Amino acid sequence: MIDTYLLEQLAAVHECGTLSAAAEKLHLTQPSLTRSMQKLETLFGVKLFERGKNRVVLNENGVLAAECAKHILAEENEMIQRVRTLDRSSRMITVGAISPGPMFELSPLISSVYPSKTITTEIRTEDELIQGLTDGTYQMIILNGEFKSPAVNCIPCGTEQLFFPFLRNTGFHKNRNALFRK
């Protein structure tokens, strides 16, 4: 089995182009990185580098191994995120909203239905909320309008009435109808 750190180092060598640049990026000594790459060659049972005078570069095998390493590392990161998201959803309910107003009434209601869970709320843009609902960041979102998706239940939860208070002695009240004509 190949240790993850070896895959990270191989990906860095591919990205940086040289062992010395990769060692610098990874905050390792070049001899340490060289030993790691030799260990990878032993594990694969094939040469991953072309070695010349003062020059070591990935060969075709090494490029393929580095590309696969990047894929494996991305899959590992996705796995970690999915497990963390599942754990978080078992302990808390995360609600995203377009504005804070509805949360004043909704948070206590959710808490009464799920007393053992922590309720967290976030104010985000509509695009961020929809993306968060899709990727599991939020279990519920509050938008200004209906969101249509076969995988989502969307129900209206209320209306909002806004008022525009102003001081009477400013003279503004005389012109208010001009501002609010449709």
N, C-alpha and C positions, 0 to 999 in steps of 0.2 A: 504494500500500500504506500502511496506517495503522500508525504506530509504536505499540508497546505502551504507552509512557508516556502517549500521548494517550488511549488507552482507559482506563487507570488513573485519569487525571485526570477524564475524563467520568463514570466510575462514582462517583468521590468527590463530584463536584458533585451528582449524583443523590441520593446517600446523605445528604449534608450539607444539601442544599436551597438553599444560596447559594454564590456564588463566594467570598466572603470566608471562610466557614466551611471550604470545601473547601481553599482556599489555606492556611489555618492548619493544617489536618490534614495536608496534604502538605508543609508547611514550604516553601511557595513564596510569592512576592509575588503580590498580586492581579493586577497588570498582566501578570505572566508567565503566570498561569493564563488570563487573558482572551485573550492572544495565542494560546495553545494552543487554546482553544475556537474562536477565529476561524479558525485553521488547519483544525480539524475541519470547520467549516461549509464552508470552501472545498473540502476533499476530498470531502465529501458532495454539495456543490452545492445544499444546501438550508439554510434557517435552522433552527437547533436551539434558539434562545432567543427569548423574548419580552422585548423591551427596553422599559423604561419609565423614568420619572424616578426615579433612584436605585434601580432595581430591574431585575435580570436573572434570569429563571427559565427552566427548560427548558420548551419547548413539547411538543406531542404527538410531533413528530419526534425531539426531543431525548430524551424519555423512552424511546421505542423504541430509539434508538441506545444509550442508557445500559444498558438491559436486555440488549441484544445484546452490548455491551462486557463486561458481567459474565459472560455465558456464555462468551465467547471467552477471557477471562482465566482462568476456571475450567478450561476445556479446555487452555489452555497450561500451567497448573500440573499438571494430570493427566499431560500429555505429559512434562513434565520429570521427574515422579516415576517414571513407567514406564520412561523411558530410564535413570535412575539405578538403579532396581531391577534392570534387565537387566544393566547394567554390574557392579553389585555381585555379582549371582549368577554372573557369569562368572569372577569373581576369588575369591569366598569362598562358603562354605556357612554359613548361619546356622541354628542349631538353638535352638529354644525348649523350655524344660522347666518342668514344674510344681514340680520340686525338683532340687537339685544332685546328688544321689546317682548317678543313672544316667549323668551326664555324665563321671564319673571313668573309666568303662569305655568309653563310646561315643566320646568325643573322640579318643583314640589310634587306635581302629579306623577312624574316618572319615578321619583323617589318613593312615593307611597305605594306604587305598584311593584317596584323592585327594591325593597328596603336593604337587601344585602349587597347591593352594587353601588359603586361610586359613580356619580353622574358628573361628567365633565362637558363643558361647552366651549365652543370656539366660534368666533365671528370671522367669516371668510367671504371671498367673492363667490358669485354663483358658479363660475367655472371650477374653482377650487372645491366647492362643496360637492358638485356632481362627480368630480374625479375622486374625491374622498369617499363618497358613497359607493362608487364603483370598485375601488381598490380595498374597501373594508376599513378605512380609517374611521368612518362614521357609521353608526347603526341607524341614524336618523338625521335628516337635514330639513331645514326650514327655508323655503324659497319664496319669492314674491309671486310666483305663478306655478302652474301645473308642470310637472316633469313627467313625460310619457316614456315608459320603458316597459317591456314585457316582464322584466325581472323585479319591478318595483311597484309597490302599492303607493299611490299618491292620493291623499284625501285633503280637502280643504279644512283648515283648522281655525279660521276666523277672519275677520276683517279689521282694518285699522282706520281710525279716524284721527286726522292730524289737525291741530289748531295752531294758529299763528298769533300769539299774544304780543301786544305792543302797548306802550304808554299812551294815554289819551292826550296828554298835553303836548305831544310832539307834532300835532297837526297831521299825522299820518292817516288817522282814521277818516279824514275827509276824502282821501284819494284811494281808499282800500278797494272800492268796487272796480276801479280802473285796473288794479293789479290782478284781480281774480276773475276777470271776464273770460269766457271760453271762446 
